[in-house]
Amino acid sequence: MDRKKLAKLRAQYASQAPGTVRNPDFKKVADMIFAGTDRRPKPYEGVSTFLGAPLRLDAPTAPDFGGLEAALVGVPMDLGVTNRSGARLGPRAVRGIERLGPYHHVHRLAPLAELKVADVGDVPFRSRYSLSDSHADIEHYFATIAAARVAPLSVGGDHSITLPILKALGRQQPLGLVHIDAHCDTGPPFEGQKFHHGGPFRQAVLAGVLNPERTIQIGIRGGAEFLWEFSYESGMTVIHAEELAQLGTARTVQKIREVVGEGPVYVSFDVDSLDPAFAPGTGTPEAGGLSTREAMDLLRGCASLDVIGGDVVEVAPQYDHTTNTAQAGAQMLFEILTLVALARRGKTT
């Protein structure tokens, strides 16, 4: 070994004080974590929050939403499911996942250090029985977030929660959408109900809050293709799981950017987009899905987009005996939060 190099390394690192980091990107994270001590918070102590973010239950009632730039929100509601229920417990399961982040090694930033972000608790629901009342509660809550210019990142709950969120965020301008899922969720009314988890994006287009020509749906598969006519008729871009395997993630990311283009975009991630080998804990599992690495590559490819918010839905922990699904859901939440941090950084540079 080069003796001069060894001497230099010893001078720099042999007596290094706790938390001392030379790399400026790493230093920002270390300063946040160590705060002048050699002690890191134990991942298993304290109150569990999304991604270990600060808990700010006061923010929703503050005039400016507590001065936050991004809010992590639980939406524990699964009254819109068509198969196995249980996603109402998704927020608790995702909050229980430790050791996510804080540093994103691909994008080279720590979103919790870049943004004023907190876990603000759950949407308060007036009724555990009424789907329509629950959707109204979600829309009202997220309208408050939007009015404060805070980026919302949510954990559901079933996929029907995305409709009222889009209604709140897309009031002034129809949004673009990156939708990763096993199902297009543009189905018709069933049994007298049009607001179920199989049709939020049809209703969002019809409500004028989602631009179908700036919408891309990735990972689609299974036996319900005959229900997704609206996706094609409205001009959405649909990439089936088989097509993704042929295209590869790099070319699919290029397609995402072509479709979504410029302008505000929302990211909606359904964990059933993942193959059940990676995410068994969901209400409508479909074989032949994405790997977690493919999903992460797709989300990371959205780094150039103006991401204003997103959600992770359909985590049903009672079918998730290994916690793999909740782990994957928490990782995707971290990826989307990083996209928001990158988008906000881009607007200030």
C-alpha positions in Angstrom: 0.0 0.0 0.0 1.1 3.6 -0.7 2.6 4.8 2.6 1.9 8.4 1.8 -1.7 7.6 1.1 -2.0 5.6 4.3 -0.5 8.5 6.3 -3.0 10.8 4.8 -5.9 8.5 5.6 -4.7 8.2 9.2 -4.5 11.9 9.6 -8.0 12.4 8.3 -9.8 9.5 9.8 -8.0 7.8 12.6 -9.1 10.3 15.2 -12.2 11.6 13.5 -14.8 13.1 15.8 -18.3 11.5 15.7 -20.4 12.9 13.0 -17.5 14.5 11.2 -18.0 14.1 7.4 -16.0 15.7 4.6 -18.2 15.1 1.6 -20.7 18.1 1.5 -23.6 15.9 0.4 -23.0 13.4 3.2 -22.3 16.2 5.8 -25.8 17.6 5.4 -27.3 14.2 6.3 -24.8 13.5 9.1 -25.5 16.9 10.7 -29.2 16.1 10.7 -28.8 12.6 12.2 -26.0 13.1 14.7 -26.6 16.7 15.8 -23.2 17.0 17.5 -23.2 13.6 19.2 -22.1 10.1 18.3 -25.6 8.7 18.9 -28.0 7.9 16.1 -31.7 7.4 17.0 -32.5 3.7 17.5 -34.8 2.6 14.6 -37.0 0.7 17.1 -37.5 3.4 19.7 -40.1 6.2 20.0 -43.3 6.8 18.1 -43.4 5.2 14.6 -43.9 7.7 11.8 -43.7 7.6 8.0 -40.0 7.4 7.1 -39.1 8.4 10.6 -40.2 12.0 9.9 -41.1 14.4 12.7 -44.7 14.0 14.0 -46.7 17.2 13.6 -50.3 16.6 14.5 -50.8 20.4 14.9 -50.0 21.2 11.3 -53.5 20.5 9.8 -55.1 23.2 12.0 -52.3 25.7 11.6 -53.0 28.7 9.3 -50.1 27.8 6.9 -50.2 24.0 7.6 -47.4 24.4 10.1 -45.0 25.9 7.6 -44.4 22.5 6.0 -43.4 22.0 2.4 -44.5 18.3 2.3 -46.9 16.4 4.4 -47.0 12.7 4.9 -50.6 11.6 5.4 -52.3 8.4 6.4 -55.6 7.6 4.7 -57.0 4.5 6.5 -60.0 3.8 4.4 -60.9 0.7 2.3 -64.6 1.0 1.8 -64.1 0.9 -2.0 -62.4 -2.5 -2.3 -63.8 -5.2 -4.6 -61.9 -8.2 -3.3 -60.0 -8.6 0.0 -60.4 -5.8 2.5 -57.7 -4.7 4.9 -55.9 -1.7 3.3 -57.4 0.5 6.0 -54.5 -0.9 8.1 -51.9 0.1 5.5 -50.8 3.4 7.1 -50.0 1.7 10.4 -48.0 -1.0 8.7 -46.0 1.4 6.6 -45.3 3.6 9.7 -43.9 0.5 11.4 -41.1 0.1 8.9 -37.7 1.2 10.2 -34.5 2.2 8.5 -35.8 3.9 5.3 -33.4 6.6 4.1 -32.4 9.1 5.1 -30.0 9.4 2.2 -31.0 8.6 -1.4 -27.7 7.3 -2.9 -28.9 7.6 -6.6 -30.2 11.2 -6.4 -27.6 12.2 -3.8 -29.8 13.9 -1.4 -31.7 13.4 1.9 -35.3 14.5 1.3 -35.9 15.0 5.0 -33.0 17.4 5.1 -34.1 19.2 1.8 -37.7 19.8 2.8 -39.7 20.8 5.8 -41.6 17.6 6.0 -43.6 15.8 8.7 -46.0 13.0 9.4 -49.2 15.0 10.1 -51.3 12.0 11.1 -54.4 10.6 9.4 -57.3 12.1 7.6 -60.2 12.4 10.1 -63.3 10.5 8.8 -66.8 11.3 10.0 -68.0 7.8 9.3 -66.5 4.3 9.1 -69.5 3.2 6.9 -70.0 5.8 4.2 -67.7 5.7 1.2 -69.2 9.0 -0.2 -68.7 10.8 3.1 -65.2 9.5 3.4 -64.3 10.7 -0.1 -65.7 14.1 0.8 -63.6 14.2 3.9 -60.5 13.3 1.9 -61.1 16.0 -0.7 -61.7 18.6 2.0 -58.6 17.7 3.9 -56.3 17.7 0.8 -57.9 21.0 -0.4 -56.5 22.5 2.8 -53.1 21.1 2.0 -53.2 22.3 -1.6 -54.2 25.8 -0.4 -51.1 26.0 1.7 -49.0 24.9 -1.3 -47.8 21.8 0.6 -47.0 18.7 -1.3 -49.1 15.7 0.0 -47.7 12.2 0.1 -50.2 9.7 1.2 -50.5 6.1 2.3 -53.8 4.3 1.9 -56.2 2.9 2.1 -57.6 1.5 -1.2 -57.1 3.2 -4.5 -60.4 5.0 -4.5 -58.7 7.6 -2.2 -56.8 8.9 -5.2 -59.9 10.4 -6.8 -60.7 12.9 -4.0 -57.0 13.8 -3.7 -56.9 14.5 -7.5 -60.0 16.6 -7.2 -58.4 18.7 -4.5 -55.0 19.1 -6.3 -56.3 19.5 -9.8 -59.0 22.1 -9.3 -57.0 24.9 -11.0 -55.3 22.8 -13.7 -55.8 19.1 -14.8 -52.8 17.1 -13.7 -50.5 14.6 -15.4 -50.3 11.2 -13.9 -47.7 8.4 -13.5 -49.7 5.4 -12.4 -47.9 2.1 -11.5 -50.4 -0.6 -11.0 -51.6 -4.1 -12.0 -54.9 -2.6 -13.0 -55.9 0.5 -15.0 -58.6 1.4 -12.5 -60.7 3.1 -15.2 -63.7 0.7 -14.8 -67.4 1.5 -14.9 -69.8 1.6 -12.0 -70.5 -1.6 -10.2 -73.6 -2.4 -8.2 -74.7 1.2 -8.2 -71.3 2.6 -7.1 -68.9 4.5 -9.3 -66.4 5.5 -6.7 -64.8 2.1 -6.0 -61.1 1.4 -6.2 -61.4 0.0 -9.7 -62.5 3.3 -11.3 -60.8 6.4 -9.7 -59.0 7.5 -12.9 -62.1 7.4 -15.1 -63.9 9.6 -12.6 -60.9 12.0 -12.3 -60.9 12.5 -16.1 -64.7 13.0 -16.2 -64.3 15.5 -13.3 -61.8 17.5 -15.3 -58.9 17.2 -12.8 -56.8 14.6 -14.7 -55.5 15.0 -18.3 -55.7 11.6 -19.9 -53.2 12.5 -22.6 -50.6 13.2 -19.9 -51.4 9.9 -18.1 -49.3 6.8 -18.3 -50.3 3.5 -16.7 -47.5 0.9 -16.2 -47.5 -2.8 -15.1 -51.1 -3.6 -16.3 -52.0 -7.3 -16.4 -54.5 -9.9 -15.3 -58.0 -10.9 -16.5 -59.8 -7.5 -16.2 -58.5 -6.0 -19.4 -62.0 -5.9 -20.8 -62.9 -3.3 -18.1 -60.2 -0.8 -19.1 -61.7 0.5 -22.4 -61.9 4.1 -21.0 -58.1 4.2 -20.7 -57.7 3.7 -24.5 -60.7 5.8 -25.5 -59.6 8.8 -23.4 -56.0 8.7 -24.7 -54.1 7.3 -21.8 -50.9 5.4 -22.5 -51.0 1.8 -21.2 -47.9 -0.3 -20.8 -48.6 -3.9 -19.8 -46.3 -5.8 -17.6 -45.3 -7.9 -20.6 -44.4 -4.8 -22.6 -42.3 -3.5 -19.8 -40.3 -6.7 -19.8 -39.6 -6.2 -23.5 -39.0 -2.5 -23.4 -36.9 -2.5 -20.3 -37.1 0.2 -17.6 -34.8 2.7 -19.5 -37.1 2.9 -22.5 -40.2 2.9 -20.3 -38.8 5.9 -18.4 -38.2 7.6 -21.7 -41.9 7.0 -22.5 -43.0 8.4 -19.2 -41.2 11.6 -19.9 -42.6 11.8 -23.4 -46.2 11.3 -22.2 -46.2 13.4 -19.1 -44.0 16.2 -20.4 -44.0 19.5 -18.6 -46.5 20.6 -16.0 -47.6 19.3 -12.6 -47.7 15.6 -12.3 -49.0 13.2 -9.6 -47.5 9.8 -8.9 -49.8 7.0 -7.8 -48.2 3.6 -6.8 -50.4 0.6 -6.1 -48.4 -2.2 -4.4 -50.3 -4.8 -6.5 -48.1 -3.6 -9.4 -45.5 -5.7 -7.8 -45.5 -9.4 -8.3 -47.0 -11.2 -5.3 -43.5 -12.7 -4.6 -42.5 -9.2 -3.6 -45.8 -7.9 -2.2 -48.3 -10.6 -1.1 -50.1 -8.3 1.3 -52.6 -6.7 -1.0 -56.3 -7.1 -1.8 -56.0 -7.9 -5.5 -52.7 -9.7 -6.2 -51.8 -10.5 -9.8 -49.0 -12.9 -10.8 -46.4 -11.7 -13.4 -45.8 -8.3 -11.9 -42.9 -5.9 -11.4 -39.9 -6.5 -9.1 -39.2 -3.9 -6.5 -36.0 -3.0 -8.4 -38.0 -2.4 -11.6 -40.5 -0.2 -9.7 -37.7 1.8 -8.1 -36.0 2.3 -11.4 -39.3 3.6 -12.9 -39.8 6.0 -10.0 -36.2 7.2 -10.1 -36.6 7.9 -13.8 -39.3 10.5 -12.9 -36.6 12.8 -11.4 -37.0 15.4 -14.1 -40.8 15.8 -13.7 -42.7 18.4 -11.7 -44.0 16.0 -9.1 -46.4 17.8 -6.8 -47.5 14.8 -4.7 -48.2 11.1 -4.7 -49.6 8.1 -2.9 -48.9 4.5 -2.1 -52.0 2.4 -1.8 -53.5 -1.1 -1.2 -51.0 -2.3 1.5 -53.1 -4.9 3.4 -50.8 -6.1 6.2 -52.9 -9.1 7.4 -51.8 -10.9 4.2 -48.2 -9.8 4.6 -46.7 -12.2 7.1 -43.1 -11.3 6.3 -43.8 -7.5 6.2 -42.3 -7.5 2.6 -45.3 -5.5 1.3 -45.1 -2.8 3.9 -41.4 -2.6 3.4 -41.9 -2.2 -0.4 -44.6 0.4 0.2 -42.4 2.4 2.5 -39.6 2.3 0.0 -41.8 3.6 -2.7 -43.0 6.4 -0.4 -39.4 7.4 0.1 -38.8 7.4 -3.6 -41.8 9.7 -4.3 -40.8 12.0 -1.5 -37.4 12.3 -3.1 -39.0 13.2 -6.4 -40.9 16.0 -4.7 -37.7 17.2 -3.1 -36.0 17.2 -6.5 -38.9 19.0 -8.1 -38.9 21.7 -5.4 -35.2 22.1 -5.6 -35.5 22.6 -9.4 -38.0 25.4 -8.9 -35.6 27.3 -6.6 -32.5 27.0 -8.7 
